[in-house]
Amino acid sequence: MGYMSSDPQRAHQMLDSLKDAKLMTEARCDYYHAMVVYEGEDNNDSALAICNRLLDEKEFGDDKYLEEELCVLASNITVTVGRYLET
């Protein structure tokens, strides 16, 4: 998914299309939106907010790996944001 960072707007549109076509759950779609924000747009706080909201809502359905992936992404973002604050 290298295009995610090179063309975030297109990545967001593709994710919404997959969700609308019922090929991806809403929670999984939100997770990938957070990844796009984290990788392609300079707005880590928004990505972290999405992750935290999904973790709070606990709406993972049958997707047993989503919570784990969210925790990893949230940790990575927290570390990145922490580095910015240190400098």
PyMOL CGO cylinders between C-alpha atoms (Angstrom):
from pymol import cmd
from pymol.cgo import CYLINDER

trace = [
    CYLINDER, 0.00, 0.00, 0.00, 2.78, 2.38, -0.93, 0.3, 1, 1, 1, 1, 1, 1,
    CYLINDER, 2.78, 2.38, -0.93, 0.36, 4.77, -2.61, 0.3, 1, 1, 1, 1, 1, 1,
    CYLINDER, 0.36, 4.77, -2.61, -1.08, 5.56, 0.83, 0.3, 1, 1, 1, 1, 1, 1,
    CYLINDER, -1.08, 5.56, 0.83, 1.69, 7.99, 1.64, 0.3, 1, 1, 1, 1, 1, 1,
    CYLINDER, 1.69, 7.99, 1.64, 2.13, 9.30, -1.89, 0.3, 1, 1, 1, 1, 1, 1,
    CYLINDER, 2.13, 9.30, -1.89, -1.57, 10.04, -2.45, 0.3, 1, 1, 1, 1, 1, 1,
    CYLINDER, -1.57, 10.04, -2.45, -3.47, 10.10, 0.86, 0.3, 1, 1, 1, 1, 1, 1,
    CYLINDER, -3.47, 10.10, 0.86, -6.65, 11.56, -0.66, 0.3, 1, 1, 1, 1, 1, 1,
    CYLINDER, -6.65, 11.56, -0.66, -6.91, 8.70, -3.15, 0.3, 1, 1, 1, 1, 1, 1,
    CYLINDER, -6.91, 8.70, -3.15, -6.23, 6.18, -0.38, 0.3, 1, 1, 1, 1, 1, 1,
    CYLINDER, -6.23, 6.18, -0.38, -9.07, 7.61, 1.73, 0.3, 1, 1, 1, 1, 1, 1,
    CYLINDER, -9.07, 7.61, 1.73, -11.43, 7.43, -1.26, 0.3, 1, 1, 1, 1, 1, 1,
    CYLINDER, -11.43, 7.43, -1.26, -10.51, 3.81, -1.98, 0.3, 1, 1, 1, 1, 1, 1,
    CYLINDER, -10.51, 3.81, -1.98, -11.07, 2.83, 1.65, 0.3, 1, 1, 1, 1, 1, 1,
    CYLINDER, -11.07, 2.83, 1.65, -14.49, 4.47, 1.70, 0.3, 1, 1, 1, 1, 1, 1,
    CYLINDER, -14.49, 4.47, 1.70, -15.39, 2.66, -1.52, 0.3, 1, 1, 1, 1, 1, 1,
    CYLINDER, -15.39, 2.66, -1.52, -14.45, -0.69, 0.04, 0.3, 1, 1, 1, 1, 1, 1,
    CYLINDER, -14.45, -0.69, 0.04, -16.54, 0.13, 3.11, 0.3, 1, 1, 1, 1, 1, 1,
    CYLINDER, -16.54, 0.13, 3.11, -19.52, 1.23, 0.99, 0.3, 1, 1, 1, 1, 1, 1,
    CYLINDER, -19.52, 1.23, 0.99, -19.30, -1.99, -1.02, 0.3, 1, 1, 1, 1, 1, 1,
    CYLINDER, -19.30, -1.99, -1.02, -19.40, -3.90, 2.30, 0.3, 1, 1, 1, 1, 1, 1,
    CYLINDER, -19.40, -3.90, 2.30, -15.98, -5.42, 1.55, 0.3, 1, 1, 1, 1, 1, 1,
    CYLINDER, -15.98, -5.42, 1.55, -14.52, -3.99, 4.75, 0.3, 1, 1, 1, 1, 1, 1,
    CYLINDER, -14.52, -3.99, 4.75, -16.00, -3.36, 8.18, 0.3, 1, 1, 1, 1, 1, 1,
    CYLINDER, -16.00, -3.36, 8.18, -16.38, 0.21, 9.35, 0.3, 1, 1, 1, 1, 1, 1,
    CYLINDER, -16.38, 0.21, 9.35, -13.91, -0.33, 12.21, 0.3, 1, 1, 1, 1, 1, 1,
    CYLINDER, -13.91, -0.33, 12.21, -11.30, -1.86, 9.87, 0.3, 1, 1, 1, 1, 1, 1,
    CYLINDER, -11.30, -1.86, 9.87, -11.85, 1.01, 7.43, 0.3, 1, 1, 1, 1, 1, 1,
    CYLINDER, -11.85, 1.01, 7.43, -11.29, 3.55, 10.22, 0.3, 1, 1, 1, 1, 1, 1,
    CYLINDER, -11.29, 3.55, 10.22, -8.10, 1.71, 11.18, 0.3, 1, 1, 1, 1, 1, 1,
    CYLINDER, -8.10, 1.71, 11.18, -6.74, 2.04, 7.65, 0.3, 1, 1, 1, 1, 1, 1,
    CYLINDER, -6.74, 2.04, 7.65, -7.79, 5.69, 7.54, 0.3, 1, 1, 1, 1, 1, 1,
    CYLINDER, -7.79, 5.69, 7.54, -5.69, 6.16, 10.68, 0.3, 1, 1, 1, 1, 1, 1,
    CYLINDER, -5.69, 6.16, 10.68, -2.76, 4.46, 8.95, 0.3, 1, 1, 1, 1, 1, 1,
    CYLINDER, -2.76, 4.46, 8.95, -3.10, 6.78, 5.95, 0.3, 1, 1, 1, 1, 1, 1,
    CYLINDER, -3.10, 6.78, 5.95, -3.12, 9.82, 8.25, 0.3, 1, 1, 1, 1, 1, 1,
    CYLINDER, -3.12, 9.82, 8.25, -0.11, 8.44, 10.13, 0.3, 1, 1, 1, 1, 1, 1,
    CYLINDER, -0.11, 8.44, 10.13, 1.91, 7.59, 7.01, 0.3, 1, 1, 1, 1, 1, 1,
    CYLINDER, 1.91, 7.59, 7.01, 0.82, 10.17, 4.48, 0.3, 1, 1, 1, 1, 1, 1,
    CYLINDER, 0.82, 10.17, 4.48, -0.47, 13.24, 6.23, 0.3, 1, 1, 1, 1, 1, 1,
    CYLINDER, -0.47, 13.24, 6.23, 1.35, 15.24, 8.85, 0.3, 1, 1, 1, 1, 1, 1,
    CYLINDER, 1.35, 15.24, 8.85, -1.30, 14.78, 11.50, 0.3, 1, 1, 1, 1, 1, 1,
    CYLINDER, -1.30, 14.78, 11.50, -0.35, 12.01, 13.93, 0.3, 1, 1, 1, 1, 1, 1,
    CYLINDER, -0.35, 12.01, 13.93, -2.71, 13.35, 16.59, 0.3, 1, 1, 1, 1, 1, 1,
    CYLINDER, -2.71, 13.35, 16.59, -5.72, 12.57, 14.38, 0.3, 1, 1, 1, 1, 1, 1,
    CYLINDER, -5.72, 12.57, 14.38, -4.50, 9.05, 13.70, 0.3, 1, 1, 1, 1, 1, 1,
    CYLINDER, -4.50, 9.05, 13.70, -4.01, 8.49, 17.43, 0.3, 1, 1, 1, 1, 1, 1,
    CYLINDER, -4.01, 8.49, 17.43, -7.50, 9.86, 18.13, 0.3, 1, 1, 1, 1, 1, 1,
    CYLINDER, -7.50, 9.86, 18.13, -9.02, 7.38, 15.65, 0.3, 1, 1, 1, 1, 1, 1,
    CYLINDER, -9.02, 7.38, 15.65, -7.12, 4.47, 17.23, 0.3, 1, 1, 1, 1, 1, 1,
    CYLINDER, -7.12, 4.47, 17.23, -8.14, 5.47, 20.74, 0.3, 1, 1, 1, 1, 1, 1,
    CYLINDER, -8.14, 5.47, 20.74, -11.79, 5.85, 19.72, 0.3, 1, 1, 1, 1, 1, 1,
    CYLINDER, -11.79, 5.85, 19.72, -11.84, 2.38, 18.17, 0.3, 1, 1, 1, 1, 1, 1,
    CYLINDER, -11.84, 2.38, 18.17, -10.15, 0.89, 21.23, 0.3, 1, 1, 1, 1, 1, 1,
    CYLINDER, -10.15, 0.89, 21.23, -12.68, 2.61, 23.49, 0.3, 1, 1, 1, 1, 1, 1,
    CYLINDER, -12.68, 2.61, 23.49, -15.65, 1.45, 21.40, 0.3, 1, 1, 1, 1, 1, 1,
    CYLINDER, -15.65, 1.45, 21.40, -14.35, -2.14, 21.18, 0.3, 1, 1, 1, 1, 1, 1,
    CYLINDER, -14.35, -2.14, 21.18, -16.37, -2.78, 18.02, 0.3, 1, 1, 1, 1, 1, 1,
    CYLINDER, -16.37, -2.78, 18.02, -14.04, -5.32, 16.46, 0.3, 1, 1, 1, 1, 1, 1,
    CYLINDER, -14.04, -5.32, 16.46, -16.71, -7.87, 15.51, 0.3, 1, 1, 1, 1, 1, 1,
    CYLINDER, -16.71, -7.87, 15.51, -15.12, -11.02, 14.07, 0.3, 1, 1, 1, 1, 1, 1,
    CYLINDER, -15.12, -11.02, 14.07, -11.85, -9.21, 13.43, 0.3, 1, 1, 1, 1, 1, 1,
    CYLINDER, -11.85, -9.21, 13.43, -9.76, -10.67, 16.25, 0.3, 1, 1, 1, 1, 1, 1,
    CYLINDER, -9.76, -10.67, 16.25, -6.54, -9.03, 15.04, 0.3, 1, 1, 1, 1, 1, 1,
    CYLINDER, -6.54, -9.03, 15.04, -7.87, -5.48, 14.83, 0.3, 1, 1, 1, 1, 1, 1,
    CYLINDER, -7.87, -5.48, 14.83, -7.46, -4.64, 18.53, 0.3, 1, 1, 1, 1, 1, 1,
    CYLINDER, -7.46, -4.64, 18.53, -3.85, -5.86, 18.45, 0.3, 1, 1, 1, 1, 1, 1,
    CYLINDER, -3.85, -5.86, 18.45, -3.09, -3.86, 15.30, 0.3, 1, 1, 1, 1, 1, 1,
    CYLINDER, -3.09, -3.86, 15.30, -4.68, -0.76, 16.81, 0.3, 1, 1, 1, 1, 1, 1,
    CYLINDER, -4.68, -0.76, 16.81, -2.55, -1.07, 19.94, 0.3, 1, 1, 1, 1, 1, 1,
    CYLINDER, -2.55, -1.07, 19.94, 0.63, -1.41, 17.87, 0.3, 1, 1, 1, 1, 1, 1,
    CYLINDER, 0.63, -1.41, 17.87, -0.26, 1.57, 15.67, 0.3, 1, 1, 1, 1, 1, 1,
    CYLINDER, -0.26, 1.57, 15.67, -1.25, 3.69, 18.67, 0.3, 1, 1, 1, 1, 1, 1,
    CYLINDER, -1.25, 3.69, 18.67, 2.06, 2.81, 20.35, 0.3, 1, 1, 1, 1, 1, 1,
    CYLINDER, 2.06, 2.81, 20.35, 4.03, 3.75, 17.23, 0.3, 1, 1, 1, 1, 1, 1,
    CYLINDER, 4.03, 3.75, 17.23, 2.21, 7.06, 16.96, 0.3, 1, 1, 1, 1, 1, 1,
    CYLINDER, 2.21, 7.06, 16.96, 2.72, 7.81, 20.65, 0.3, 1, 1, 1, 1, 1, 1,
    CYLINDER, 2.72, 7.81, 20.65, 6.46, 7.16, 20.30, 0.3, 1, 1, 1, 1, 1, 1,
    CYLINDER, 6.46, 7.16, 20.30, 6.61, 9.38, 17.19, 0.3, 1, 1, 1, 1, 1, 1,
    CYLINDER, 6.61, 9.38, 17.19, 4.70, 12.21, 18.88, 0.3, 1, 1, 1, 1, 1, 1,
    CYLINDER, 4.70, 12.21, 18.88, 6.94, 11.83, 21.95, 0.3, 1, 1, 1, 1, 1, 1,
    CYLINDER, 6.94, 11.83, 21.95, 10.06, 12.23, 19.81, 0.3, 1, 1, 1, 1, 1, 1,
    CYLINDER, 10.06, 12.23, 19.81, 8.71, 15.49, 18.38, 0.3, 1, 1, 1, 1, 1, 1,
    CYLINDER, 8.71, 15.49, 18.38, 8.07, 16.81, 21.86, 0.3, 1, 1, 1, 1, 1, 1,
    CYLINDER, 8.07, 16.81, 21.86, 11.59, 15.97, 23.04, 0.3, 1, 1, 1, 1, 1, 1,
    CYLINDER, 11.59, 15.97, 23.04, 13.37, 18.01, 20.33, 0.3, 1, 1, 1, 1, 1, 1,
]
cmd.load_cgo(trace, "trace")
